[in-house]
Amino acid sequence: MTLENLLRIGKLKAHAADEQEIARLLESAHRALGDTSVAGLSADARLELAYRALMQSALAAMLASGYRPSTSEPGHHQVVIQALPKTIGMAPERVQLLEAYRKARNQRGRDDRDRGVSQGAFDLGSPSAPKVETVPDIVRVMDLQQEQLARS
């Protein structure tokens, strides 16, 4: 689905971002990534920081493309992540990995017991799919994403 189609069905809104708005998001994402390595943080705190960095980076890419998610609709985080192939040309396999992370994070919020990243690898259902077992693995994926944003 194109960004224009997402606009037409109300998942996105047109947005004219300026350079400072995008730079603030990327700076905040960079700080959040750095904070994931602070000694003494729980795995949950690291996951939340990594997720914040992911969403801020993906949102910056969307804003740079002239759109913003419609936050009045549920699922706007999913839209921002799934738009990455259109906003920065991210490979579908990487998007699948980030989607698995988003889903696991949301599930953790619903469950009392720890699941997902802190308890084992994501299994994306394909033998060739990347496995992410630790917060540094997630951060490494997001570092690559941030580098791609910086180059564009």
Backbone hydrogen bonds, N-H to C=O, Kabsch-Sander energy under -0.5 kcal/mol:
donor,donor_aa,acceptor,acceptor_aa,energy
6,L,2,T,-2.1
7,L,3,L,-2.0
8,R,4,E,-2.4
9,I,5,N,-2.0
10,G,7,L,-1.4
11,K,6,L,-2.1
12,L,6,L,-1.5
13,K,68,R,-2.8
15,H,66,G,-2.4
17,A,15,H,-1.0
17,A,63,L,-0.6
22,I,18,D,-1.7
23,A,19,E,-2.7
24,R,20,Q,-2.6
25,L,21,E,-1.7
26,L,22,I,-2.3
27,E,23,A,-2.7
28,S,24,R,-2.4
29,A,25,L,-2.4
30,H,26,L,-2.4
31,R,27,E,-2.3
32,A,28,S,-2.4
33,L,29,A,-2.4
34,G,30,H,-2.3
35,D,31,R,-2.4
36,T,32,A,-1.0
36,T,33,L,-0.7
37,S,34,G,-1.4
38,V,35,D,-1.6
41,L,38,V,-1.4
46,R,42,S,-2.2
47,L,43,A,-2.5
48,E,44,D,-2.3
49,L,45,A,-2.2
50,A,46,R,-2.7
51,Y,47,L,-2.7
52,R,48,E,-2.4
53,A,49,L,-2.3
54,L,50,A,-2.4
55,M,51,Y,-2.8
56,Q,52,R,-2.6
57,S,53,A,-2.4
58,A,54,L,-2.6
59,L,55,M,-2.5
60,A,56,Q,-2.2
61,A,57,S,-1.9
62,M,58,A,-2.0
63,L,59,L,-3.0
64,A,60,A,-2.4
65,S,61,A,-0.9
65,S,62,M,-0.7
66,G,63,L,-1.8
67,Y,62,M,-1.9
68,R,13,K,-2.2
70,S,11,K,-2.6
71,T,69,P,-1.0
73,E,70,S,-1.2
76,H,73,E,-0.7
79,V,75,G,-2.0
80,V,76,H,-2.1
81,I,77,H,-2.2
82,Q,78,Q,-2.9
83,A,79,V,-1.3
84,L,81,I,-1.6
86,K,83,A,-1.4
87,T,83,A,-2.1
88,I,84,L,-2.6
89,G,84,L,-0.8
90,M,84,L,-1.4
94,R,91,A,-0.8
95,V,91,A,-1.8
96,Q,92,P,-2.5
97,L,93,E,-1.7
98,L,94,R,-2.5
99,E,95,V,-2.7
100,A,96,Q,-2.1
101,Y,97,L,-2.0
102,R,98,L,-2.5
103,K,99,E,-2.7
104,A,100,A,-2.5
105,R,101,Y,-2.6
106,N,102,R,-2.4
107,Q,103,K,-2.4
108,R,104,A,-2.4
109,G,105,R,-1.5
110,R,106,N,-0.8
110,R,107,Q,-0.9
111,D,107,Q,-1.6
118,S,115,R,-0.8
119,Q,116,G,-1.0
120,G,116,G,-0.8
120,G,117,V,-0.8
122,F,132,V,-1.2
124,L,122,F,-0.7
129,A,126,S,-1.3
133,E,131,K,-0.5
138,I,134,T,-1.6
139,V,135,V,-2.9
140,R,136,P,-2.4
141,V,137,D,-1.9
142,M,138,I,-2.3
143,D,139,V,-2.8
144,L,140,R,-2.0
145,Q,141,V,-1.8
146,Q,142,M,-2.6
147,E,143,D,-2.3
148,Q,144,L,-2.1
149,L,145,Q,-2.2
150,A,146,Q,-2.3
151,R,147,E,-1.7
152,S,148,Q,-1.0
152,S,149,L,-0.6
